[in-house]
Amino acid sequence: MVYYEPPQAPRLSLLEPAVPGDHVWVAVAAFRVQPESLRGKSSDQINLDRENLATITTGCYVCEEPWSEYLSYRKCKGDPSERN
């Protein structure tokens, strides 16, 4: 079983634009998990592997627009102060 304890404080500094108007591109993966493995009751269930990967998508964390090459050249229209 794969168990991950997240850090106590989120690393939100990684999600801040380096320069105002920059996009913050992120990749988000969604895995299908079973409640038994989340409860720690199933030792043979591996959650974060290829068989359980449902989707991976990319987009800007600030403006919430999906990745496109065109958008990657444009300024981000989102407001990072609204994300926190």
C-alpha positions as CSV (number, residue, x, y, z in Angstrom):
1,M,0.0,0.0,0.0
2,V,1.2,3.5,-0.8
3,Y,0.6,5.9,1.9
4,Y,1.5,9.6,1.6
5,E,1.4,12.0,4.5
6,P,1.1,15.6,3.1
7,P,3.4,18.2,4.6
8,Q,1.9,20.2,7.4
9,A,1.9,23.5,5.5
10,P,1.1,23.5,1.7
11,R,3.9,24.7,-0.4
12,L,1.8,27.6,-1.8
13,S,4.9,29.6,-2.7
14,L,5.4,27.1,-5.6
15,L,2.0,28.3,-7.0
16,E,2.8,32.0,-7.0
17,P,3.6,33.5,-10.4
18,A,7.3,34.5,-10.7
19,V,6.3,37.7,-12.5
20,P,2.8,39.3,-12.4
21,G,0.9,38.2,-15.4
22,D,2.8,34.9,-15.7
23,H,0.7,31.7,-15.9
24,V,1.4,29.0,-13.3
25,W,1.1,25.8,-15.3
26,V,0.3,22.7,-13.3
27,A,-0.4,19.1,-14.2
28,V,-3.1,17.4,-12.1
29,A,-3.5,13.6,-12.0
30,A,-6.6,11.8,-10.8
31,F,-6.4,8.3,-9.5
32,R,-9.2,5.9,-8.8
33,V,-8.9,4.6,-5.2
34,Q,-10.9,2.2,-3.1
35,P,-12.1,3.1,0.3
36,E,-10.6,0.0,1.9
37,S,-7.1,1.1,0.9
38,L,-7.7,4.6,2.1
39,R,-8.8,3.2,5.5
40,G,-5.6,1.2,5.6
41,K,-7.5,-2.1,5.5
42,S,-6.1,-3.5,2.2
43,S,-2.4,-4.2,1.9
44,D,-2.6,-5.4,-1.7
45,Q,-4.1,-2.2,-3.1
46,I,-1.7,0.2,-4.7
47,N,-3.3,3.6,-5.5
48,L,-0.9,5.7,-7.3
49,D,0.1,3.5,-10.2
50,R,-0.7,3.3,-13.9
51,E,-3.6,0.9,-13.5
52,N,-5.5,3.4,-11.3
53,L,-4.6,6.6,-13.2
54,A,-7.9,8.0,-14.6
55,T,-6.6,11.2,-16.2
56,I,-3.9,13.8,-16.3
57,T,-4.8,17.4,-17.3
58,T,-2.7,20.6,-17.5
59,G,-3.8,24.1,-17.0
60,C,-3.1,27.4,-15.3
61,Y,-3.5,27.4,-11.5
62,V,-4.3,31.2,-11.5
63,C,-6.7,31.7,-14.4
64,E,-8.0,28.1,-14.5
65,E,-7.7,27.9,-18.3
66,P,-6.6,24.7,-19.9
67,W,-3.1,24.5,-21.5
68,S,-2.8,25.7,-25.1
69,E,0.2,26.8,-26.9
70,Y,-1.6,30.0,-27.9
71,L,-2.4,30.8,-24.3
72,S,1.2,30.1,-23.2
73,Y,2.3,33.2,-25.1
74,R,-0.5,35.4,-23.6
75,K,-0.5,37.1,-20.2
76,C,-2.5,35.4,-17.5
77,K,-5.7,37.2,-16.8
78,G,-6.2,35.6,-13.4
79,D,-5.7,37.3,-10.0
80,P,-3.3,35.2,-7.8
81,S,-4.5,37.0,-4.7
82,E,-8.0,35.3,-5.2
83,R,-6.4,31.8,-5.1
84,N,-5.4,31.9,-1.4
